[in-house]
Amino acid sequence: MHKFGGASLADAAAVRHAVEIVRRHRPEPTAVVVSAMAGTTDALLAVARQAGAGESRTVASLIARLRSRHVEVARSLLPGGRLRADALLYISDLFAELEALAQGLRLLRELTPRTTDYLVSRGERLSARLVAAALEAGGTRARYVDALDLIHTDTAFGQAAPDFARTDRAVQRILHPLLAKGVVPVVPGFIGATADGEVATLGRGGSDLTATLLARGLGAARVSLWKDVPGLLTADPRVVPDARVIPQLHAREAAELAYYGAKVLHPRALIPVTGRRIPVFVRPFADADSPGTEVSERVGPGRNPVKALTAAGGQALLTVTGNGMLGVPGIAARTFGALHGRRISVSLISQASSEHSICFSVPQPLAEDAREGLEREFRGEMARGEIDGVEVSPDMATIAVVGLGMHGTPGIAAGVFSALAAGGINVVAIAQGSSELNISVVVEARQAAEAQRRVHAAFQLSRIAGGAVIQPERMEIVLLGFGQIGRALAALIARVRRPALALTVAAVIDRSGFVFDPQGIGPRRLAALAADKRKGRRLAETSRGCAGTAEEAIAHIAGYALTRPVVVDLTADDTAAALEAALTHGMDLVLANKRPLAGRRAASESLWQTARARGRRILHEATVGAGLPIIDTYHKLTESGDRVERIEGLLSGTLGYVLTEVGDGVPFSRAVRSAMRLGYTEPDPREDLSGMDVGRKALILARLLGYRGELSRQAVESLVPKWGRTLPLPRFLKRLAELDGGWKRRVEAARAQGNALRYVATVTPGKIAVGLKPVPLSSPLASIKGSDNQLVFTTARYKTNPLVIRGPGAGAEVTAAGVLNDILRLAGA
């Protein structure tokens, strides 16, 4: 669905460009909606006003100029022949009718909304006829379809509301057959028909509304609104020079911006496609290759909670105050009832919790009328001294900061007020809904431009992915587990140098106890603790170490006023209780430990529910692919509207390494010990050999896809023989060589069939399968060597050519790097 505004149809050259845009989207079924040519609607309204006032000479001049302009465009666009002759005849007949209508208005001296709508509807009809003819002249099958046959409305002339059900039926009955024949329907925007068949205009944004109404009825894939702007911007570029195009907005965000002054897209135009998954694109007519701004119900990543800001000037602030208002029901109702009686719209309301005052903003030209209405309504209370009076503060402006991601994101309001305070800008009134979609402040109009520039800069909206307050932040890391990965992570954290981030390790915890320093454990101290751990010493036995469980350590740490503590679980233990405690105490979580998310579904969901209830976050990239961006890839795919149908591949760097070694002739027992020495295995290698480590990873991925079940033993093939499953670890390792012969025969049998042995996990929304598989030597899975992982995403978008992620999937350094990346994501770095 394409809609071209008046500025996009200013002259013959512009119409040709519009025709070319439509042709570029063929043979895709296409419909077109057009506005009147630039300036035509204003000229027709002038004709109506002047005719109603009896100004015959002025009316004749206006009509002559309009006729001449449309004739000129028709002659320039259309070659000689039937198309030009038909267009010129239509223009002649239409303007003859317009002259007759104007003559009647001059005689009657009465201009009603009904008559005005009937008169101005000619602008869109003229341009639609010309565009349809131009498409035909260019070799595209097109047909003019009158909007009165499609758009059904009520009788609110000048601001008619569409009847969705009747419009849907008409659109499907009339347009579907044309589209099926490869015909491009060209429909005049802005107008519709009442139940009696009279012309009614749809008001401001009416042509955009026509486009979305047709898209709704047709079930269109998208709507492109071609405008004279590059898209929806982060601010008014006339005020904020470095404002930039917003790639994607939620429909509610766009509606908020429109309400508070952004004129590019009227919120009414979005109503027909609400809940229909039809994205609306605001695109620049001058640059047809630019994507512009997508407006849809898709919720983007919450990394940039503030999307844009806008301002509504020309406001006055009215304040009603008085001690007699306290606890008296109905004061607010009477206040706004008085304004409603005078048809005065209120754009912002603010009331103190003490109920001593209530203030609101109205358009400044209506301020005195509003004051008069309120004084009349409360004249009794004012006479008794219960209400002090109605104060009017003129020359105000409302600044609205908008973003769906502001909900639940702390510090946004503080960022707004800090930015204004730094500029010496006084906030006169504040309003914020419980949805936190919009923070509105009232400032003096003379300071409005500077206020917009200050807020825009504070949230770095001029930069890609701007929208968060960038300020130095301290983050305290609590390492739950201080084995090889923990020690590697501590070393990486010490090397982080970010100007807006201060990372410090505040605590390390093992099974014996913990070491904690609220000011941060310095690099030397961490190095000493790492050396002690390598020697087999427990943390509780070190200097200033405390004995205790993980839960006790968390409770102790929570008693201190930390800025932003983050618990990083690097263990392979069941730490659900400790993690629940951490969330309850307001700590975020970063997990490399799979068990909390791969246990019973009820326990896993409880963790997520606690996080949501406490406003905390859980990141767990390292639970699946060490440092590979597997979880992140899944989220980016789904956030962009894709659907992941299947994930398959090698999820164990340990088993990948062992099977590669065995395939190269290394005895199985030696390959396992080598993997242990290199830090690829869990402390007990049977965790890896049992396949349960891979199974847990598969379950985590499957739950992302919507899998509702548990991980059964039957779904996972174990490489540990039954006799070795209950032995103490030293005895198991001593007997490991007994398996070498069997593994050698397995490898040789697979090779004889042209295969290699690989341990493969496959997950879908309904199934998990994990086990040893012979794969052809030509397969990409057979080419994986050593500890590398490989994941294949099959999605609705990546179906015939799946998306592949490949890289190191084991090792302390790699896993530590993946964990650090999650920490930095939490910090917004």
C-alpha positions in Angstrom: 0.0 0.0 0.0 1.5 3.3 -1.1 0.2 6.7 -0.1 1.6 9.9 -1.6 1.0 13.2 0.1 0.4 16.6 -1.5 4.1 17.6 -1.3 4.9 14.3 -3.2 2.5 15.4 -6.0 3.5 19.1 -6.3 4.0 19.1 -10.1 4.4 16.8 -13.1 7.9 15.9 -12.2 6.8 14.8 -8.7 4.0 12.7 -10.1 6.4 11.0 -12.5 8.6 10.1 -9.5 5.6 8.7 -7.6 4.7 6.6 -10.7 8.3 5.3 -10.8 8.2 4.3 -7.1 5.0 2.3 -7.7 6.4 0.6 -10.8 9.5 -0.4 -8.8 7.4 -2.4 -6.5 5.6 -4.4 -9.2 4.6 -7.2 -9.8 3.8 -7.2 -6.1 0.1 -6.5 -5.7 -0.1 -2.7 -5.1 -2.7 -0.1 -4.3 -2.2 3.6 -4.2 -3.8 6.4 -2.2 -3.1 10.1 -3.1 -3.7 13.4 -1.5 -4.5 16.6 -3.4 -1.6 18.3 -5.1 0.3 20.6 -2.8 -1.7 23.7 -1.9 -4.9 22.5 -3.6 -6.9 21.9 -0.5 -6.0 25.3 1.0 -7.0 26.9 -2.4 -10.4 25.1 -2.4 -11.1 26.1 1.2 -10.3 29.7 0.1 -12.8 29.3 -2.7 -15.4 28.1 -0.2 -14.8 31.0 2.2 -14.6 33.7 -0.5 -17.8 32.4 -2.2 -19.6 32.3 1.1 -18.6 35.9 1.6 -19.8 36.9 -1.9 -16.3 37.7 -3.3 -17.0 36.6 -6.9 -13.9 38.2 -8.5 -11.5 36.5 -6.0 -13.3 33.2 -6.4 -13.0 33.3 -10.2 -9.3 34.0 -10.0 -8.7 31.1 -7.5 -10.6 28.7 -9.7 -8.8 29.8 -12.8 -5.4 29.2 -11.2 -6.4 25.8 -10.0 -7.8 24.8 -13.4 -4.7 26.0 -15.2 -2.3 24.2 -12.8 -4.1 20.8 -13.2 -4.4 21.2 -17.0 -0.7 22.0 -17.2 0.2 18.9 -15.2 -2.1 16.7 -17.3 -0.5 18.0 -20.6 3.0 17.5 -19.2 2.3 14.0 -17.9 0.2 12.4 -20.6 1.0 12.0 -24.3 -1.6 13.0 -26.9 -4.4 10.5 -27.3 -7.2 9.0 -25.2 -5.5 9.3 -21.8 -4.9 13.0 -22.2 -8.3 13.7 -23.7 -10.1 11.9 -20.9 -8.1 13.7 -18.2 -8.6 17.1 -19.7 -12.4 16.5 -20.1 -12.6 15.3 -16.5 -10.7 18.5 -15.3 -13.0 20.7 -17.4 -16.2 19.1 -16.1 -15.0 19.2 -12.5 -14.1 22.9 -12.6 -17.4 23.7 -14.3 -19.2 22.0 -11.4 -17.0 23.9 -9.0 -17.9 27.2 -10.6 -21.6 26.3 -10.3 -21.2 25.4 -6.7 -19.4 28.6 -5.9 -22.1 30.6 -7.6 -24.7 28.9 -5.3 -22.6 29.8 -2.2 -22.4 33.4 -3.3 -26.1 33.5 -3.5 -26.9 31.7 -0.3 -24.1 33.3 1.8 -24.0 30.1 3.9 -21.1 27.7 4.2 -21.8 24.5 6.2 -19.3 21.7 7.0 -21.3 19.5 4.7 -20.9 21.9 1.8 -17.2 22.5 2.6 -16.5 18.7 2.5 -18.3 18.4 -0.8 -16.3 21.2 -2.3 -12.8 20.3 -1.1 -13.1 16.6 -2.1 -12.3 17.7 -5.6 -8.6 18.0 -4.8 -8.0 14.4 -4.1 -10.2 13.2 -6.9 -8.2 15.3 -9.4 -4.8 14.0 -8.3 -6.1 10.4 -8.2 -7.3 10.7 -11.8 -4.0 12.1 -12.9 -1.9 9.5 -11.1 -4.0 6.7 -12.5 -3.6 8.1 -16.0 0.2 8.6 -15.6 0.5 4.9 -14.5 -1.4 3.8 -17.5 0.7 6.0 -19.8 3.8 4.4 -18.3 2.6 0.9 -19.1 1.2 -0.1 -15.7 -2.4 -1.3 -15.6 -4.2 1.1 -13.2 -7.7 2.2 -12.5 -9.2 5.1 -10.6 -11.5 3.9 -7.8 -13.6 6.5 -6.0 -13.1 6.6 -2.2 -16.9 7.1 -1.8 -17.3 3.5 -3.0 -14.8 2.2 -0.4 -14.6 4.4 2.7 -17.8 4.5 4.8 -18.1 7.1 7.6 -20.4 8.7 10.0 -21.9 12.2 9.5 -19.3 14.2 11.4 -18.4 16.4 8.4 -14.9 17.7 8.5 -13.8 15.1 11.0 -15.7 12.0 10.0 -15.0 8.6 11.6 -14.8 5.5 9.5 -17.1 2.5 9.8 -14.5 -0.3 9.9 -16.9 -3.2 9.2 -18.6 -1.6 6.1 -15.3 -0.3 4.8 -13.6 -3.7 5.1 -16.4 -5.3 3.1 -16.4 -2.7 0.4 -12.6 -2.8 0.1 -12.6 -6.6 -0.2 -15.5 -6.6 -2.7 -14.1 -3.9 -5.0 -10.3 -4.0 -4.7 -9.5 -7.7 -4.4 -10.7 -8.5 -7.9 -8.7 -5.6 -9.4 -5.5 -6.7 -7.6 -6.1 -10.3 -8.7 -6.0 -9.1 -12.3 -2.8 -7.2 -11.8 -4.5 -3.8 -11.8 -3.2 -1.0 -9.5 -6.2 0.8 -7.9 -5.6 4.5 -7.3 -7.9 5.9 -4.6 -8.3 9.5 -3.5 -7.5 9.9 0.1 -9.1 12.1 2.8 -12.7 11.5 1.8 -15.5 8.9 2.4 -19.2 8.6 2.1 -21.9 8.8 4.8 -24.7 6.2 4.9 -26.7 8.6 2.6 -23.9 8.7 0.1 -22.8 12.3 1.0 -19.1 13.3 0.9 -17.4 13.5 4.3 -13.8 14.4 4.9 -11.7 12.5 7.4 -9.9 15.5 9.0 -6.3 16.0 9.7 -4.2 13.0 8.5 -7.2 11.8 6.4 -5.2 10.5 3.5 -2.9 8.5 5.8 -6.1 7.2 7.4 -7.5 6.2 4.0 -4.3 4.2 3.3 -4.4 2.3 6.5 -8.1 1.6 6.1 -7.5 0.0 2.7 -4.5 -1.9 4.1 -6.7 -3.2 6.9 -9.3 -4.4 4.4 -6.8 -6.0 2.1 -4.6 -7.5 4.7 -1.6 -5.6 3.2 1.9 -6.6 4.1 2.9 -3.0 4.7 1.9 0.6 4.2 4.4 3.1 2.8 3.5 6.8 3.5 5.7 8.9 1.2 6.4 12.2 2.8 8.6 15.3 2.4 10.6 14.3 5.5 13.3 11.5 5.9 11.1 9.8 8.5 10.1 10.4 12.1 12.9 12.2 13.9 14.2 12.2 17.4 13.4 15.9 17.6 12.4 18.9 15.5 15.5 19.5 13.3 14.7 23.2 13.2 15.3 23.3 17.0 17.7 20.4 17.4 20.1 20.4 14.4 21.5 16.9 15.1 18.2 15.2 15.3 18.2 11.9 13.4 15.8 9.5 11.9 14.3 6.8 14.2 14.6 3.4 12.5 11.6 1.9 14.4 8.9 3.2 16.7 6.1 1.4 18.4 2.7 2.6 17.4 2.0 4.0 20.9 5.3 5.9 20.8 4.3 7.4 17.4 0.9 8.4 18.8 2.4 10.1 21.8 4.8 12.1 19.6 2.0 13.1 17.3 -0.2 14.2 20.2 2.5 16.5 21.5 3.4 18.2 18.3 5.0 15.9 15.8 2.9 16.5 12.7 4.3 13.9 10.4 1.8 11.1 11.3 -1.6 11.5 12.9 -2.4 8.9 15.6 -5.8 8.3 14.0 -4.1 6.8 11.0 -2.7 3.9 13.1 -6.1 2.8 14.5 -7.2 0.7 11.6 -4.0 -1.4 11.6 -3.9 -1.9 15.4 -3.6 -5.6 16.2 -3.2 -6.4 12.5 0.6 -6.7 12.3 0.7 -4.3 9.4 3.7 -2.1 9.7 3.5 1.5 8.6 6.6 3.0 7.0 7.1 6.8 6.9 9.5 7.2 4.0 11.2 10.1 2.2 9.7 10.8 -1.2 13.0 12.4 -2.3 15.0 9.3 -1.5 13.0 6.2 -2.4 15.8 3.8 -1.3 15.8 5.1 2.3 13.9 2.8 4.7 12.6 5.8 6.7 10.8 4.9 10.0 8.9 1.8 10.7 5.8 2.3 12.9 4.4 -1.0 14.2 3.5 -3.0 17.2 6.8 -4.6 17.3 8.7 -3.9 20.6 12.3 -3.4 19.9 15.2 -4.2 22.3 15.0 -2.2 25.5 18.6 -0.9 25.3 17.4 2.6 24.2 14.4 3.4 26.3 14.0 7.0 25.2 13.1 7.2 21.5 12.4 10.9 20.9 11.1 14.1 22.3 8.7 16.7 21.0 7.3 20.0 22.1 3.9 21.7 22.0 4.2 25.5 22.2 1.5 28.1 22.5 0.3 26.7 25.9 -1.1 28.4 29.0 -1.0 26.7 32.4 -4.1 27.1 34.6 -3.9 26.4 38.3 -6.9 26.0 40.7 -5.8 26.2 44.4 -7.5 26.4 47.8 -7.6 24.7 51.2 -11.2 23.9 50.6 -10.3 21.4 47.9 -8.7 18.9 50.3 -10.7 15.7 50.5 -13.7 17.2 48.6 -14.9 14.7 46.0 -15.8 15.9 42.6 -13.5 19.0 42.3 -11.5 17.5 39.4 -14.7 16.3 37.7 -16.3 19.8 38.0 -13.0 21.4 36.8 -12.9 19.4 33.6 -16.6 19.4 33.2 -16.5 23.2 33.0 -13.8 23.0 30.3 -15.8 20.3 28.4 -18.8 22.5 28.4 -16.8 25.2 26.5 -15.2 22.6 24.2 -11.7 23.2 25.6 -9.2 20.4 25.3 -6.6 19.8 28.1 -3.2 18.5 27.0 -1.5 18.0 30.4 -2.8 17.5 34.0 -0.8 17.6 37.2 -2.2 17.4 40.8 -0.4 17.4 44.1 -1.2 14.4 46.4 -2.3 16.9 49.0 -5.2 17.9 46.7 -4.4 21.5 47.5 -4.1 22.4 43.8 -4.7 21.1 40.3 -3.1 22.5 37.2 -3.4 21.8 33.5 -2.4 23.2 30.2 -4.7 24.5 27.4 -4.0 26.3 24.1 -3.1 29.8 25.0 -5.9 31.5 22.9 -8.5 29.6 25.0 -6.9 30.4 28.4 -9.2 33.3 29.3 -12.3 31.4 28.2 -11.1 28.6 30.4 -10.5 30.9 33.4 -14.0 32.4 33.0 -15.6 29.0 32.9 -13.8 27.8 36.0 -14.6 31.0 37.9 -18.2 30.7 37.1 -18.2 27.0 38.1 -16.5 27.7 41.5 -18.0 31.1 42.2 -19.6 29.8 45.4 -16.4 28.2 46.7 -14.4 31.3 45.8 -16.9 33.5 47.7 -16.5 31.4 50.8 -12.7 31.4 50.5 -12.5 27.6 49.9 -10.9 28.2 46.6 -8.4 31.0 46.2 -8.9 31.5 42.5 -7.8 30.5 39.1 -4.3 31.5 38.1 -3.2 31.7 34.4 0.4 31.4 33.4 0.8 32.3 29.7 3.6 31.6 27.3 4.3 28.0 28.2 5.5 25.0 26.3 5.1 21.3 27.0 8.2 19.1 26.4 7.3 15.4 26.0 10.0 12.7 26.3 8.7 9.5 24.8 9.8 5.9 24.8 8.1 2.5 25.4 11.3 1.2 27.0 11.2 3.8 29.7 8.9 1.5 31.7 10.9 -0.2 34.4 14.1 1.6 33.4 15.4 3.6 36.4 17.0 7.0 36.0 15.0 8.3 33.0 13.2 11.1 34.9 16.4 11.9 36.8 18.2 12.3 33.4 15.5 14.7 32.1 15.5 16.9 35.2 19.3 16.9 35.5 19.6 18.0 31.9 17.2 20.8 32.4 18.7 21.9 35.7 22.2 22.0 34.1 20.8 24.5 31.6 19.1 26.6 34.2 15.7 25.7 33.0 12.9 25.8 35.5 10.2 23.0 35.4 6.8 24.6 36.1 4.8 21.4 36.0 5.4 17.6 35.6 3.2 14.8 34.4 3.9 11.1 33.9 1.5 8.2 33.4 1.9 4.9 35.2 2.8 3.3 31.9 5.9 5.5 31.8 5.6 5.9 28.1 5.8 9.6 28.4 7.4 12.1 30.8 6.0 15.6 30.1 7.3 18.8 31.6 6.0 22.4 31.3 8.6 25.1 30.8 8.5 28.7 29.8 8.1 29.0 26.0 11.3 31.1 25.7 13.3 28.2 27.1 11.6 25.4 25.2 14.2 25.2 22.4 17.1 25.0 24.8 15.2 22.5 26.9 14.8 20.2 23.9 18.5 20.5 23.0 19.6 19.7 26.5 17.4 16.6 26.9 18.3 15.4 23.4 22.0 15.6 24.3 21.6 14.0 27.7 20.2 10.8 26.1 22.5 11.0 23.1 19.6 10.7 20.7 21.8 12.0 17.9 23.8 8.7 18.0 23.0 5.2 16.9 21.3 3.3 19.8 21.1 6.5 21.8 18.3 6.8 24.4 19.9 6.0 27.7 21.6 8.4 30.1 25.3 7.9 29.8 27.0 8.6 33.1 29.8 7.1 35.1 28.4 3.9 36.8 29.8 1.7 39.5 29.0 -2.0 39.2 30.0 -4.5 41.9 30.7 -8.1 40.8 30.0 -11.0 43.1 31.8 -14.1 41.8 29.9 -17.2 42.8 32.6 -19.8 42.0 36.3 -19.1 41.9 37.6 -21.9 39.8 39.4 -21.6 36.5 36.7 -19.5 34.8 36.3 -17.3 37.9 40.0 -16.5 38.1 40.1 -15.9 34.3 37.1 -13.5 34.6 38.7 -11.6 37.5 41.7 -11.0 35.4 39.6 -9.7 32.5 37.6 -7.4 34.7 40.8 -5.8 36.0 41.6 -4.9 32.4 38.3 -3.2 31.6 38.8 0.5 30.9 35.5 2.3 30.2 35.1 6.0 30.9 31.4 5.5 31.8 31.9 2.4 33.8 33.7 1.4 37.0 33.7 -2.4 37.3 35.0 -3.9 40.5 35.0 -7.4 42.1 33.4 -7.0 45.5 33.2 -10.6 46.6 34.2 -14.1 45.7 32.4 -17.2 47.0 33.2 -20.9 47.0 31.7 -23.9 48.7 33.5 -23.1 52.0 32.7 -19.4 52.3 33.5 -16.0 50.9 35.8 -13.0 50.8 34.0 -9.6 50.6 35.1 -5.9 50.5 32.3 -3.4 49.7 35.0 -1.0 48.3 36.2 -3.7 45.9 38.9 -6.4 46.1 42.0 -5.0 44.5 43.9 -6.7 41.7 46.7 -7.8 44.0 44.3 -9.3 46.5 42.5 -11.2 43.7 45.8 -12.5 42.4 46.7 -13.7 45.9 43.3 -15.4 46.3 43.7 -17.0 42.8 47.1 -18.4 43.8 45.6 -19.8 47.0 42.9 -21.5 45.1 45.3 -23.1 42.7 47.1 -24.5 45.7 43.9 -26.1 46.9 43.2 -23.7 49.7 39.6 -22.8 50.4 38.4 -19.1 50.6 37.2 -19.5 54.2 40.8 -20.3 55.2 42.3 -17.2 53.5 43.0 -13.9 55.2 39.7 -12.1 56.0 37.8 -15.1 54.6 34.4 -15.9 56.1 32.8 -19.4 56.4 29.3 -19.8 55.2 27.0 -21.0 52.4 26.3 -19.2 49.2 22.9 -18.0 50.6 24.6 -16.7 53.8 27.2 -14.9 51.7 24.5 -13.2 49.6 22.6 -12.2 52.7 25.8 -10.7 54.2 26.7 -8.8 51.1 23.1 -7.5 50.7 23.4 -5.7 54.0 25.8 -3.2 52.5 24.9 -0.2 50.4 26.3 -1.2 47.0 25.6 0.7 43.9 24.7 -2.0 41.5 25.7 -5.5 42.6 25.7 -8.3 40.0 26.0 -12.0 41.0 27.9 -14.0 38.4 27.3 -17.8 38.8 30.3 -19.7 37.5 29.6 -22.9 39.4 28.1 -26.2 38.2 26.0 -26.5 41.4 22.3 -26.2 42.1 22.4 -22.5 43.2 18.7 -21.7 42.7 18.2 -20.7 46.4 21.2 -18.4 46.4 20.2 -16.8 43.1 16.6 -16.3 44.3 18.0 -14.6 47.4 20.2 -12.4 45.2 17.3 -11.3 43.0 15.2 -10.6 46.1 17.9 -8.3 47.4 17.9 -6.4 44.2 20.9 -7.9 42.4 21.2 -8.7 38.7 22.4 -12.1 37.6 24.9 -13.3 34.9 25.0 -17.0 34.5 27.5 -19.5 33.1 26.0 -22.2 35.3 23.3 -24.1 33.4 21.6 -25.8 36.3 19.4 -23.0 37.4 17.8 -22.6 34.0 17.9 -26.3 33.0 16.3 -27.8 36.1 12.6 -28.4 36.7 10.6 -25.9 34.7 8.8 -24.6 37.8 12.1 -23.7 39.4 13.4 -22.0 36.3 10.2 -20.0 35.8 10.3 -19.0 39.5 13.7 -17.5 38.9 12.4 -15.4 36.0 9.3 -14.4 37.8 11.3 -13.2 40.8 13.5 -11.2 38.4 10.5 -9.5 36.8 8.9 -8.8 40.1 12.0 -7.2 41.5 12.9 -5.4 38.2 16.1 -7.3 37.8 17.7 -8.9 34.8 19.2 -12.3 34.1 21.7 -12.7 31.3 23.0 -16.2 30.4 24.9 -16.2 27.1 27.7 -18.4 28.5 25.3 -21.1 29.6 25.1 -22.4 26.0 28.0 -21.4 23.8 30.7 -20.1 26.2 31.7 -16.9 24.4 29.6 -17.5 21.2 26.6 -15.1 20.7 24.0 -17.9 20.6 21.4 -16.5 23.0 21.9 -13.0 21.6 21.4 -14.2 18.0 18.1 -15.9 19.0 16.9 -12.6 20.5 17.9 -10.5 17.6 16.2 -12.9 15.2 12.9 -12.9 17.1 13.0 -9.1 17.8 13.3 -8.5 14.1 10.2 -10.5 13.5 11.7 -13.9 12.6 10.6 -17.2 14.0 13.2 -19.8 15.0 11.9 -23.3 14.1 14.9 -25.5 14.8 18.4 -25.3 16.3 20.9 -28.1 15.7 24.6 -28.6 16.1 27.5 -29.3 18.4 27.1 -27.8 21.8 30.0 -29.4 23.7 33.5 -28.1 23.2 34.6 -30.9 25.6 33.0 -33.7 23.6 34.0 -32.0 20.3 37.6 -32.1 21.5 37.5 -35.7 22.8 35.8 -37.0 19.6 38.3 -35.2 17.4 41.2 -36.6 19.3 39.7 -40.1 19.3 39.0 -39.8 15.5 42.7 -39.0 15.1 43.8 -42.2 16.8 44.3 -40.9 20.4 43.0 -43.3 23.0 39.7 -42.3 24.6 41.2 -42.1 28.2 44.1 -39.9 27.1 41.7 -37.6 25.2 39.5 -37.2 28.3 42.5 -36.4 30.6 43.8 -33.9 28.0 40.5 -32.1 28.0 40.5 -32.0 31.8 44.0 -30.5 31.8 43.1 -27.9 29.2 40.1 -26.8 31.3 37.5 -27.9 28.8 35.6 -30.2 31.2 33.5 -29.6 34.3 35.4 -30.6 37.5 33.9 -34.1 37.1 34.3 -35.0 33.3 31.3 -37.3 33.6 29.1 -34.2 33.6 30.3 -33.8 30.0 30.5 -37.5 29.0 27.0 -38.2 30.3 25.7 -35.7 27.8 23.7 -34.0 30.5 25.7 -30.8 30.1 24.7 -30.8 26.4 21.2 -31.7 27.4 20.9 -28.8 29.7 22.2 -26.4 27.0 19.6 -28.0 24.6 16.9 -27.5 27.2 17.8 -23.8 27.7 17.6 -23.3 23.9 14.4 -25.3 23.6 12.7 -23.2 26.4 13.6 -20.1 24.4 11.7 -21.7 21.5 8.7 -22.4 23.7 9.3 -26.0 24.8 7.1 -26.7 27.8 8.5 -30.1 28.9 11.3 -31.3 31.1 14.6 -32.9 30.1 14.1 -36.7 30.1 17.0 -39.2 30.4 15.7 -40.9 27.2 16.4 -37.7 25.3 20.1 -37.7 26.1 22.6 -40.5 25.2 25.2 -40.9 27.9 28.8 -41.8 26.9 29.5 -43.0 30.5 29.1 -46.8 31.0 26.7 -47.9 33.7 29.6 -49.2 35.9 31.2 -45.8 35.9 28.3 -43.6 36.9 28.4 -44.1 40.6 32.2 -44.6 41.2 34.2 -41.9 43.0 35.9 -39.7 40.5 39.5 -41.1 41.2 38.4 -44.7 40.6 36.5 -43.8 37.5 39.5 -42.0 36.0 41.7 -45.0 37.0 39.4 -47.4 35.0 38.9 -45.1 32.1 41.4 -46.9 29.9 39.0 -49.9 29.9 36.9 -47.9 27.4 39.7 -47.3 24.9 39.2 -50.5 22.8 35.5 -50.0 22.4 35.9 -46.5 21.2 38.6 -47.5 18.8 36.3 -50.0 17.2 33.4 -47.4 17.0 35.6 -44.9 15.3 36.9 -47.5 12.8 33.4 -48.7 12.0 32.2 -45.1 11.4 35.2 -44.3 9.2 34.5 -47.4 7.1 31.1 -46.0 6.3 32.6 -42.6 5.3 31.4 -41.0 8.6 32.8 -39.3 11.6 31.4 -39.5 15.1 29.9 -36.3 16.5 27.7 -35.5 19.6 24.7 -33.6 18.2 21.9 -31.8 19.9 18.6 -31.0 18.1 15.9 -28.8 19.5 12.5 -27.6 18.3 9.6 -26.1 20.1 8.3 -29.6 20.7 11.3 -31.9 21.0 14.8 -32.4 22.3 17.2 -35.0 21.0 20.9 -35.3 22.2 23.3 -38.1 21.3 26.2 -39.6 19.3 25.6 -39.5 15.6 27.7 -40.7 12.6 27.8 -37.8 10.2 29.2 -37.9 6.6 32.8 -36.7 6.3 31.4 -34.1 3.8 29.1 -32.6 6.4 30.0 -29.3 8.0 29.6 -31.0 11.3 32.4 -33.4 10.5 34.7 -30.5 9.6 34.5 -29.1 13.2 37.7 -29.8 14.9 38.8 -29.6 18.5 36.7 -27.7 21.0 34.8 -25.6 18.5 31.0 -25.4 18.6 28.7 -25.1 15.7 25.0 -24.1 15.8 22.6 -24.1 12.9 19.5 -21.9 13.2 16.6 -22.8 10.9 14.1 -20.0 10.9 11.2 -18.7 8.9 13.6 -16.3 7.3 16.7 -18.6 7.2 15.0 -21.8 6.0 16.7 -22.9 2.8 20.0 -21.5 3.8 20.2 -21.7 7.6 22.2 -19.3 9.8 25.4 -20.9 11.2 27.4 -19.8 14.2 30.8 -21.4 14.7 33.6 -20.9 17.1 35.3 -21.9 20.3 32.8 -23.5 22.7 35.0 -24.4 25.7 37.9 -23.1 27.7 38.2 -20.9 30.7 39.3 -17.8 28.8 36.5 -18.1 26.2 33.8 -18.6 28.7 35.1 -15.8 30.9 35.0 -13.5 27.9 31.3 -14.5 27.2 30.4 -13.8 30.9 32.2 -10.4 30.7 30.2 -9.5 27.6 27.0 -10.1 29.5 28.3 -8.0 32.4 29.0 -5.1 30.0 25.6 -5.5 28.5 24.0 -5.1 31.9 26.1 -2.0 32.4 25.0 -0.6 29.1 28.6 -0.3 28.0 
